[in-house]
Each structure stands twice: as C-alpha cells, then as structure tokens.
Amino acid sequence: MQKQHRVAIIGAGSQARHFKLRDDTEVWGLNAIRPKWVKRWDRMFNLHTYENLTRYKWPVEVEKEWNADNPDVPFYVMPPWPPGFWFNLPVEAMAGEMPRGGYHCGSFDWLVAAAIFWGFEEIELHGVSLVTSEEPISARPCLEYWCGYAEGRGVKVIAAKDCFLFKFMYTVISDRVYGVDDTPLFEYETKDDDAAPYTWETTLEQGDHAGTERDKKIKEKTE
C-alpha cells in the first residue's frame, strides 16, 4: 500500500455531499460503518477487544465476512482477537511515544492518535459528532484533545461540515412535555447555512446512513 500524507476518517453521520475522494488520501472506516458512496477503503478498524464484542452481543461475523471479502484492505483490531487476517493496533507503542497515550474514550480518538503515530500530515474527519447518549460523556473532549495534540505536532486537522466538533455546547432547561412536544436530544444552532443536519430521519432520507449493514445484523441478533 502506497503511503499517503493525508487520511479521511469516516463516521456514521458522514454525508456524500461533504466528501470528495482524493488520490492522495487514505480512507479509513471502523465498526462496520461503510457508506455505499465511499468507493475505496484503504484501512478498516474495529477498536474493541473480541471478548468485549461478544459480551455486547455485537455481530462480529459482519467484520469477519467483510475482511474475507476484502483481503487487500488492512484490517486493524484492538488486541486480543483470535488469529485471523487482521493486524493488532500498536497500542503499547503508541502509548509509549505520545504523552497521555493511555487517554482514550472512543474509537475516533484512537484513530486520530494512530494517524499521528503513522506519520500522516493531514487528518480529515467526516460524520463524527459524539453528541448522543450512546457515547461516553468523555468521548467528545477526548477526541478534541487528540485533534489539538495533532495540531500541536504540525498535523492539519479538518472537521468536515457533517461534524459537530469544536462547537460551543450548553444545556437548556425547558417546560416541554415528552411525547407531546418535540423533545430532541439536541438542537443545532450555527452560522453556517451549509452545515449538515445531524438527525436520524434526515440521514435516512438522504440514503447516507452508514450503519445499514451493521444495524441490520444487530437487529437480527437482538430480536
């Protein structure tokens, strides 16, 4: 695989209109997030141990099948995993080389740290927001920390318009009634008219929902 100087990391909220495939860019995906409009993958990741995934009843066979169908795409995992055609993320080497190398609260901050470790000069994030209750509270500030660390090392970090990173966020107290009023998990207020709306319904309407393959498998497992 030819070494590129920049990488695009694709998250579940990514939208085709904010992504342009470039020849000088590696494209990374993770956790079975593989939008159909991404025409090339250069590395794939699942940054959970195999034991944890089986404990969560996560459909690991989705990753195994994709890995078997795409043997030319390096697949990185959080060790240990059973023997297979994947590579262990070099977590110990990464932790030893970078300050706060053990501070990780989500998959995306691991990927940013990996991009720094492997010497990329530019990191482009797509569809990464970490604003829902499905993510740890510390996931977003941890990712922003690693982005700041990257910039301090001279690595350019781009948050595409389908990301909600580097934004002022605050809590609103209201008299809305659940089930009667509209009670969104969050509301989006921005000066950028072209920013991507981040709602489940909008993503489905645009046909860009990245987790279709994964979510179908998970639904089958839990029903």
Secondary structure, 3 states (H helix, E strand, C coil): CCCCCEEEEECCCCCHHHCCCCCCEEEEEECCCCCCCCCCCCEEEECCCHHHHHHCCCCHHHHHHHHHHCCCCCEEECCCCCCCCCEECCHHHHHHHCCCCCCCCCHHHHHHHHHHHCCCCEEEEECCCCCCCCCCCCHHHHHHHHHHHHHHCCCEEEECCCCCCCCCCCCCCCCCCECCECCCCCCCCCCCCCCCCCCHHHHHHHCCCCCHHHHHHHHHHHC
